[in-house]
Amino acid sequence: MLDGQLLRGSLAKAIVERGLSGEVTITLEYIELLAPPEPRNQSLHPDWVSSVSVRAATDAASSAPLLSGCYDGCLYLYDRNGVQQAVLGAGEDPTKD
């Protein structure tokens, strides 16, 4: 940012547009460009997720499963690699209570 405005393009061009000389001290604030996150271990649910239960990431719980409830009335059990292990509760809706 230059003078509180986001600078896009050349610094030299911005100096000329603002009527500044090359001898003036300019303070710039910059925003580091980061790449967007890469999705990994995606797991497609058959319905909207209403609840999730995960244990804290400790050594003892590193292999603990993830339990997610969906609005289709089922609970889905996944391992830490995102592989579905079981489907529980077909027919009723245990996720809304």
C-alpha positions in Angstrom: 0.0 0.0 0.0 1.2 3.5 -0.8 -0.4 6.4 1.0 -3.2 4.1 2.2 -4.1 2.9 -1.3 -3.5 -0.5 -2.8 -0.8 -0.2 -5.4 -1.3 -2.3 -8.4 1.4 -2.1 -11.0 4.7 -0.3 -11.2 6.1 1.7 -8.3 7.7 4.1 -10.8 4.3 4.7 -12.4 2.7 5.4 -9.0 5.5 7.9 -8.2 4.9 9.8 -11.4 1.1 9.8 -11.0 1.4 11.2 -7.5 3.9 13.9 -8.6 6.6 12.6 -6.2 10.3 12.9 -6.9 12.7 9.9 -6.7 14.4 11.6 -3.7 11.4 11.3 -1.4 11.3 8.5 1.2 8.4 6.3 0.5 7.0 3.8 3.1 5.3 0.8 1.5 3.1 -1.8 3.2 2.9 -5.1 1.4 0.6 -8.1 1.4 2.3 -11.4 0.8 0.7 -13.4 -1.9 -0.1 -17.0 -0.8 -1.2 -19.8 -3.0 -4.8 -21.1 -2.3 -4.9 -24.2 -0.1 -4.9 -27.5 -1.9 -7.8 -29.8 -1.0 -6.6 -33.2 0.3 -8.4 -36.3 1.5 -11.8 -35.1 0.2 -14.7 -37.2 1.3 -18.1 -36.7 -0.4 -21.1 -37.0 1.9 -24.4 -38.1 0.5 -26.2 -35.2 2.2 -25.7 -32.0 4.1 -23.5 -32.3 7.2 -25.3 -31.2 10.4 -22.7 -32.3 13.0 -19.1 -33.4 13.4 -17.3 -35.1 16.2 -13.5 -35.3 16.2 -11.1 -36.1 19.1 -8.2 -33.8 19.8 -5.0 -34.5 17.8 -2.9 -36.1 20.4 -0.6 -39.1 20.2 -3.2 -41.4 21.8 -6.0 -40.2 19.5 -4.0 -40.0 16.3 -6.0 -43.0 14.9 -9.3 -41.8 16.4 -12.2 -41.9 14.0 -14.2 -38.9 12.8 -18.0 -39.1 13.2 -20.3 -36.9 11.0 -24.1 -36.6 11.1 -26.1 -35.7 8.0 -29.6 -34.5 7.5 -30.4 -37.8 5.8 -30.6 -39.3 9.3 -27.4 -41.2 9.2 -24.1 -41.0 11.1 -21.0 -41.7 9.0 -17.8 -43.0 10.6 -14.5 -42.2 8.9 -10.9 -43.1 9.7 -8.2 -40.4 9.7 -7.4 -41.0 6.1 -11.0 -40.0 5.1 -12.1 -43.6 4.3 -15.7 -44.3 5.2 -15.8 -47.2 7.8 -19.5 -47.4 8.6 -23.0 -45.9 8.2 -25.2 -45.9 11.4 -28.8 -45.0 12.1 -30.6 -45.3 8.8 -34.2 -44.2 8.9 -34.2 -42.0 12.1 -32.6 -38.6 12.5 -30.2 -38.7 15.4 -28.4 -35.6 14.2 -31.1 -33.1 15.2 -31.4 -34.0 18.9 
